[in-house]
Amino acid sequence: MENESQKTSVEFQVHVRAGIAESVELCRYLSDPSMTWWTVYAAFALFGAERETVYSGLGLSTAVRAYIGKCAVCRTVDVRQQKETMYAHDIPMRPWAKVGTDLFSFNNRAYLITVDYFSNFWEIDCLAKTSSGAVIHKVKAHFARHGIPDTVISDNGPQYSSQEFRQFSTAWEFRHVTSSSAYPQSNGKAESAVKMAKQLMGKAKRAKTDPYLAILEHRNTPSQGFNASPAQRLMSRRTKTLLPTHNSLLKPDVVNMEQAVKDNQCKQAFYYNRGAKDLRHLDEGEQVRVQLDTKHRAHWLPAKVERMANNRSYTVKLENGTVVRRNRKHLMIVPGGLQRAVSTNTSVNFDQSEDSYG
């Protein structure tokens, strides 16, 4: 009994002090009934100056690495997975054809952001309440002003996953696309607009100036990589500000920005993809570990893949029966499961009723 307790203590020391790369072979010997704990402890003591001697005597093996890979404690507190290459949205052919929307809070008040994917022009609304009805009411006003888009992209929050919003998308005949929970990058255009809105509102608050004037100036300032402002790209004209502007500059003038949008997207992908690596697709029924709270680096919990929602989004079932949807980045493969090569083609066609991003 004493030997078993000491053996467990040594196994813990091996994991913590030696690290996975150095302890895999010792763990295999620990699982051998004929191996006494003091023999392993002696081998462990040799690590460092005599590491190579121990390695040559034991020899590394993939089977032992699998032993560590299946360690429940180690996998539960694993580090986050590396980022995948950019999976860009299709570039719309005209302004306001694809819009993104998101909710955020600033100064203890709730706001709604609605951004055009072509022009980067965004609208902002203050919400008295964050219900689906309140969001739909504000979005309808923008659609009445700029037209009904072909596609609306949002997260999978309760305001957008409700039956009321589904009825709204059906009645107004636009395709509603949702992203995985805890993965705002899938709706990156809206997240970028939220960041800019908070920055402008914060500066205006500190300077005690009108935030709407700051938003007006932002809409008339050419974005990086473009020679036209968001207002010009959306409405083909500049809007009048407090800055002195000649009348000829305020006249409508159609600008062709399609190629500039493509070039800007390629540039972003080039820099983002450095150091990125795609993860392989998961199969239905495959055992994985899921990270639920990504902000606070929560533990990785055991789960089983239910189905693929899109290229990089899956619904999985936890051990307690809860079904959640997460991006592939937050799903870790359990070692020892089904192994297959990574596919180089990540494009998958899905029925539009299940179409979504990340």
N, C-alpha and C positions, 0 to 999 in steps of 0.2 A: 504494500500500500504506500509505503514511504517512497519506494522507487518510482511508482507511477506519478506521485505528486512532484517529485524532483524532475522527472522526465518532462512533465507538462511545463514546469518552470523554465527548463532549458529551451524547450520549443518556443516559448514566448520570447526569450532572450535572443534566440536565433533570428526570429522575424524582425524584432525591433532593432537590434544592434548590427546585425550583419547585412540586412536588406535582402530583398528577394533575389537579386542576382547572385549573392554570395551564399544564400542559405538553402537553395533549392535541393541540393544534394543531401545536406544534413537532414532536411525534413523527410526525405525518402528513407534514410537510415533510421530516423526516429520511428517510422511506421513499421520497421522490421522488428518483430517480436524478439529476435535473437540479439538485438543490439541493446546494450545496457546504457543507461543514461550517462554514466561517468565516461564511457568510451566516447560518446558523442560530445560531451562537454570538453573532453581533452582535445578532440578534433576542432571544436569551436575555438578553443584557446589558441590554437595554432594559426587562426586567421590573422592576417596582417603580414608579419615578416615571413611566415611560412605558408602563405596563401597558395602559392603555385604548387607547393608540395602536396597540400591537401587536395587541390583540384586534380592533380595528376593521379592521385591515389583513388579518388572517387569517380571523377569524370562526370561532366554535365550531361543531362539527357532531357529530351523534350517531355518525357513522361513525368519527370519530377517538376518541370515547370508547370505542367497541367495541375499537379497537386497544389501548388501555390495559387494557381489561377482559380481553383475551386474553393479556396479558403473563404468562407462566408464573411468573416470579420474584415479581411483585407479588401474584398470586393465592395463591401458596404461603405467603406470610407475612401474609396478610390478617388483619384483626382479627375477633373473634368476632361472630356475628350477634346482633341484638337479640332479646329474649325475645318469645315469642308469648303470646297471651291464655291465661288459665287454662282447661285442659280438665279439669273436675272429674269425679270418680268419681260414679257413681249412689249416692244415699243409701240405705243399707239400711233396711228397714222394721222390723227387730228387732235386738237385741244378738247379737253373734257370728255374724251372717249373712255378713259379709265381714271377713276378717282379712288383715293384712299381716305379712310376716316378713322378717327381714334378719339378717345376721351383722355383728359389729363386734368390735374388739379394745380392750381397756383394761388397762393395767398388764401388758402382755405376755401377756395371756390372751384366749382367744376366747370370745365370748358370742353367744347367739341371742336375738333379740327377737321377740315375737309380739304384735301389737296389734289390738284390735277397732276397726273403722272407725266403729261407732255410738257407743260409749261412751268411746273413747280409753283404755280399760283395757289395760295391757300386762303380759305375763309375760316374765321374763328367766331364761335358763339359761346356766350355764357349760359350755363344751364341752371335753372332753378331746382331741377331734380334730374337724376340720372336714369330715368326709366326709358324703356323702348319708345314710348309715346313721345316723350320730350325730344329724344334724338331724331325720330322720324319727322317731327314737326319742323325742326331746324333744317334737316337735310332736304325736305320738300321745298323750302324757300330757295335754296341754292339751285336745285334742279329747275325750278320755275324761272330762275334768272339766267342760268347758263345752258340749260337743256338737260335732258335725261342721259346719263352716260350709258355706255354698253356694259361696263363692269364696275362694281363697287367692291373694294377690298377692305376688310376689317379684321380685327382679332376675333376670338371665339368667346367674347364676353357675353354676359346675360342679355345686354341690350341688343346684341346682334344675332344671338342664337335663339331668340324668342320666336314664337309662332306669329306674333304681331309683325315682326320685321320680315319674316318669310312671306307673309301676305302682302306686305308693302312692295317687296321686290317682284312678286308675281303681278300685282295690279299695275305697277309702273314699268314692267317689262324690262328689267335689267338683271344681269347675272350677278349674284352675290357670292363672293369668294371669301372664305375665312382661313385664318392661319392657325398654327398650333399654339396652344397655351404655353406661356413662359418662353416664347421665342419671337420677340418683337421685330427681329431682323426680316421676317417674312413680309412685314408691312413697313419696310424701311423708309419709304417715302413719307408716310404719315409720321413716323418717329422722328425723322429729320425736321419736318415742319413743326412738330411739337417742341423740339429743342430750340429752333429759331424763335418761335413765339414766346417761349419762356424767357429767352435771352432779351428780346426786345421789351417785353413787359417788365422784366426786372430792372433794366436800365432806365426805362421811363419812370418807374416807381422811385428809384434812387434820385433821379434828376427832377422829380416832381413835374413831369411834363405829360402831355396827352399821349397815351400808348397808341391810339389810332393814327396819329400823325407819323409815329415811328413805323407802323405797319404800312402806311401809304408810301413812305420813302423806300421801304424795303421792296415793295412791289414794283417800283420804278427804277430799281438798281439792277443793272445786268448781272446775272449770276456768273460764277467762275466757270470758264470754258465756253461761255456764250457771249455774243455781241448784242443781245437783246434782253430786255428785262422780262420778268414773269408776266407783267401786264401786256407787254407787246406780243409775247408768244401766245397768250390766251385771247386777247381782244384786238390784236394787230394795231394798237395805238398806245401812246403814252397817256397817262392820266395826270391832270394838273395837280401840282403840289404848291407849297409855299415858296419854293425856289423859282426865281424868275425864269420863264421859259417862253421862247418865241412861238407864236401861234402856228407857224408852219410845222413845228415839231410835234404839235398836238393833233395833227391831221392823221386819219387812218392810213396805214401803210402795211400791207401784208408782208410778213417775213417768213421765209422758208427755213425752218430750223430742224427738219427731219434728220439731215446728215449730222448736224451738230449734236443732236440728242444721242445718235448712235455712237459717235466718236467719244462722247463723254462717258457713256456706259462702258465702252471697251476700255477706256483709261481706268475707270474705277475697278473693273474686273482684273486688270493687269496687276495693279498694286495689291488688291485684296487677296488674290490667289497665291501670292508668294508665301510659301510655307504652309499652304492649305493642302489637304488630302481628302479625297472622297472616301466615305465609308460604304461598305457593301450593303446591298438591299437585305432586308430581313424577310423571312418566310413566315407564313401563317402557322401559328402553333409553336414558333421558336421561343426558347427560354431566354429572357434578357433581364437586365436590371435597369430600372428607370429612376431618373433623378427628378423629383417633383418640384421642389423649391430651388430653382437655379440661382436666385439672387443670394441666398445664404449658404450655397453649396451643401444642400441637404444630402443625406445618405442615399445610396443607390439601393432601391428596394426590388426584390424579385418580382417578376411579372411575366406574362405570356402574350405574345403578339396575337391580336385578334384579326386585324386586317390592315392593309395599306390604304391610307386616305389619299395620298398622292406620292410624288417621287421621294420626298423626304419627311413625310408625316405618317405616323402610325397610331392606331388605337390599340391599347394594351390593357390587359386585365390584371390587377394586383391580386395578391393572395387572399385579401379580404373580400374579393368580388367586385371592387370598384373598377370601373372602366374609365380610363383617361386617354387623352390624345396628346402626344408629344412629338417633337422633331427628332429626327434620327440622331442628332448630336447628343440628345439626352437619353438615348437608349444604348446600353452597353451589352455586347454579346457575352453570354456565359460560356467560358472555355469548356471544350469537350462536346459542344453541340454540333449542329450541322455545319460543315466547313465547305466553302466553295470559293472560287476565284472571284475577285472584284470585277464587275462588268464595267467596261469603258463607256457603254452607252447608258446614260441615266435618264433618257427620255422615255416616258411611259404615257400612253394615251388612256384617259379615263372617261367614263360617262360624265356628262356635264353636271348631273345632279350631285356628284361627289367631287367635283373639281375644286381644288383649293391649293393654296401655296403654303409650303413649309410648316 
